[in-house]
Amino acid sequence: MFHLIGYIVVGLVAGVIAKWVMHVPLTVFWTIVLGIIGSLLGGALTHVVARPSNRRYYPAGLIFSTLGAILVLYICFKLNIHFPRI
């Protein structure tokens, strides 16, 4: 249960940083979703580059979560996908 809360908190922080960098107004829900998607994307990219010693999945951490969220926002803008406005 505490892992889920940790994922939500890291997703919120990563989403807030990403929307601040990209100047996107989002609700709290979409900010958390953006951060969690960014964390999954950042974690997948880090696993491609450097495999972990054991086979368990580890979250990307705040830096790669934020970079993944920024990448998601950039792709959404290039594909002209709009988020719900506040």
C-alpha positions in Angstrom: 0.0 0.0 0.0 2.8 2.4 0.8 4.4 1.7 -2.6 1.3 3.0 -4.3 1.4 6.2 -2.2 5.1 6.6 -3.1 4.3 6.2 -6.8 1.6 8.8 -6.5 3.8 11.3 -4.7 6.7 10.8 -7.1 4.3 11.1 -10.0 2.9 14.3 -8.6 6.3 15.9 -8.1 7.5 14.8 -11.5 4.3 16.0 -13.1 4.5 19.4 -11.4 8.1 19.9 -12.5 7.3 18.8 -16.1 4.3 21.1 -16.4 6.3 23.9 -15.0 9.1 23.4 -17.5 6.6 23.0 -20.5 4.2 25.8 -19.2 1.1 23.6 -19.4 -1.9 24.2 -17.1 -3.1 20.8 -15.8 -5.4 19.6 -13.0 -3.9 17.7 -10.1 -5.3 14.4 -11.4 -3.7 14.8 -14.9 -0.5 16.0 -13.3 -0.3 12.8 -11.3 -1.1 10.7 -14.3 1.5 12.5 -16.4 4.1 11.9 -13.7 3.3 8.2 -13.4 3.4 7.7 -17.2 6.7 9.6 -17.2 8.0 7.3 -14.5 7.0 4.2 -16.5 8.6 5.7 -19.6 11.8 6.8 -17.8 12.0 3.4 -16.1 11.7 1.6 -19.4 14.4 3.7 -21.0 16.8 3.1 -18.1 16.2 -0.6 -18.2 17.1 -0.6 -21.9 20.4 1.1 -21.3 21.4 -0.6 -18.0 19.8 -3.8 -16.9 19.4 -4.2 -13.1 21.2 -7.0 -11.4 18.0 -8.7 -10.3 14.8 -9.1 -12.3 12.5 -6.9 -10.3 11.2 -3.6 -11.7 12.4 -0.5 -10.0 10.9 3.0 -10.6 13.0 5.4 -12.5 13.4 7.9 -9.7 12.5 11.5 -9.7 15.0 12.6 -12.4 14.0 10.1 -15.1 10.3 10.4 -14.1 10.5 14.1 -14.8 12.4 13.6 -18.1 9.9 11.0 -19.1 7.0 13.3 -18.3 8.6 16.1 -20.3 9.0 13.7 -23.2 5.3 12.8 -22.9 4.3 16.4 -23.0 6.6 17.1 -25.9 5.1 14.2 -27.9 1.6 15.3 -27.1 2.3 18.8 -28.4 3.9 17.5 -31.6 0.9 15.2 -32.2 -1.5 18.0 -31.3 -3.1 16.1 -28.4 -4.8 18.5 -25.9 -5.3 17.8 -22.2 -8.5 19.0 -20.4 -8.1 22.7 -19.4 -8.5 23.9 -15.9 
